[in-house]
Amino acid sequence: MFEGFTPETVDFLWGIRLNNNREWFLEHKKDYVQKLYEPMKALGAELFQPFVDKPGELLKVSRIYRDARLHHPLPYKESLWICIRQDVSWWGENPCLYFEINPDGIHYGFFIWQPRVSVMEEFRRDITARKQEFLTMIRGVEDAVGQSVTAEEYKRPKPTEDPELKRFFAWKKQIGCVRSEPFSDAVFTPELAVRVRKFFEDLTPLYDYFNRFQV
């Protein structure tokens, strides 16, 4: 059961940022496991409950160790995240619901980093063919969460004669609806799981919609 992160969690994350080396990490590995990794796993288990029976859904907990094949000068990441997504070959092309913690605070929500060009083409065809269904869905999501879905846009948006769809024809990548919070007492209680889970549930229609286009 998730009991909340602690100020010691934040201390460890700042320690990694300021002392990103093997010696420091080994001295503080117990803090990493107890104050960061285990609470993150517990949070992930609670957030994943509504998705347990959905076919193909996975819960991933990131590693703090960087991939040595990338030859990064620093051996450890200064953040940890959990991700709910379909079982796909590369997460970056596909929609996910995620929660991340780093030294500056927490970030959570819906995101697609780099959808394939073919997916965005299919997306534009779909919203043209089923305009009202799509607009009802996305307006419902934005009303529920109290913020807009945003994206990086084409410099020259794809053409459409429908003014209601113009915004969406401009979408290119980094499609997201993310909430960011600085550290506060609200992060250090079990209520964090309740808040994030509600946000995920409100975003699920958007997540399910974009999963239609995945292969």
N, C-alpha and C positions, 0 to 999 in steps of 0.2 A: 504493500500500500504506500502511495506517495504521501510523504509527510511534509513536503516543502523543501526547497533549497535553504541554505543557511548563509550567514555572513562569511563563514569559512569557505563556502563554495566560491564566493567572489574573491576572497583572499587567494585561493589557489589559482583562479583564472588570471588574476593580476600577476601572480608569481610566475606563471608561464610566460606572460607577455614580457616581463622584465628579466627573466632568467631562463631563456629557452635553450637549455643545454641538458645533456644526459645526467650530469652529476646532480644538478638541482632536482630534476624530475625523480631520480631514484630515491633521493632523500625524502621526497614528498609523495611518493607513489601511493602510500596508504591514504593520504588525504584525497588524492585523485579518485581512488576506488570508493571510499566511504562518503565523500562530500560532493562528488560530481557524478561519477559513472553509475553508481547504484541508485541514487535518486532519479537520474535521467531514465534508467531502465524502468523504474517503478512508474514514473510519469507516462512513459510510452505505453506501458501495459494498460493504464487507465484510459488513455486517449484512443487506444486501438479497439477497445471493447465494442463500439458500434459497428466496427468493420470486420469483426471476427468471422462472421458467416457470409461475407461478400466474396464471391469467387475471385481468386487471383490476387487478393490484397496481401501486402507484406508490410511488416513493421521493421524498419532498419534503424539501428543505433550506430552512429559514426564512431570511428576510432580516433583517438587523439594523436596517434602516431602518423606522421606523414609517410606517404609512399616513397620509399627510397629510390624508386625508378625515376621519380620526377627531379631528383638532384636538387631539391630545395635546400637552401643554406641552413634552415632551422629544422630541427628534428620533430617538433611537436606543433600541432595546431593549437591556437589559443581559444578555440570554441569547441562545443560539442553539440550535436543535433540529433534529432530523431525525425524519421520520415515515413509517412504512410503513402504507399504507391502500389501500382500494379507490378507484377513480376515481369519486368522488361529488361532488355539488354543494356540500355543506357538511360539512367534516370533523367539526364538533362533534357531529353527530347519529350518527356512525358510529364503529365500533371502530378503534383504531389501536395500533401498537406504536411507541414513541417513545424517543428519547434526548435529554436536555436538559442543557446546561451553563450555569451562571451563577456569579456571584462566590462563592457559598457552597458549591458542590459540583456533583455530577452526580445526575441522576434519570432512571430508565429503567424501562420496563415496558409494561403493557397499560392502556388507558384508553378509556372512552366518557364524554364530558363531559355531554351533554344528549340522551339518546336520546328519540325521539318517543314520545308517549303510546301511539300505536298499536303501536309496536315492543314496549314493555313489556307491553302487553296480550297480544300474540302470544307473547311470551316466557313469560308465566304459563300460557297455554294449552298451550304446547309442553312445559314441564317437568311439567305435570300429566299429559299424554298419554304422555310418554316419560321418566318419572321416573327409572328406574334408569339409562338411558343418560346422562341429564344428571348424575346424582349420581356416577356412575363417572368421567365426564369431569372434573368440577370437583374431586373429591377427588384424582384423579390429578394434576391441575395443581398443586393446593395442596401435595401431598406432594412433588412434583418441585422446586418453587421454595422450599419451606420457609416459606411465609407464606400468609395468607388473602387471598381476593378480598373487597374491601370496597365499600361504596356509601353514598351519602347515602340515608337512609330516609324513607319517608312518616311523617308524624306519626301517621297512622292507617293502619297496614299493611293491604294488601288481604287479604281473608279467605281462609283455606284451612283445611280440616279435617285436613290432613296435617302433623303436627309436623315431619317431615323437610324440608318445603318452606317452612315458616314464615319462615325466614331470607331466602329468595329472594323471597317475596311482599312483603317489606318494601322491597325495592330500588326506588329511584326514579330516581336519576341519579348521575353521577360514579362509575361502576362502574370499579374499577381494581385492579391489582396492581402496585405501583410500588416500586422499590428506590431508596433515596437513600444517597449516600455523600459524606462530606467529601473534600476533596482530600488525596491521599496519594501515595506513590511508585507505588502500583498504578495510578493514573490516568495516569501519565507513561510508560507502556510499551505496546508492542503487545498485551500480554496483556489489556488492557481490552476490545479487540474480541472476543477469545475468550470472555471472561466475559459480556459483554452479549449476544453471539450465542447462547450457551447458554441464557441467561435467556429470550430471545425464542423460541427453539425449544421450551422447556418450556411457554411460554404460548401457543403456536400453536394447540393444540386449543380453547382458550377464545376466541381471536381468530377462528378459523374458525367456531366455533359461533355467535357473535353476528353474523357476516357473513351467516348464513342469513336474517336478518330485514331486511336492507338492500335498498332498491330504487333 
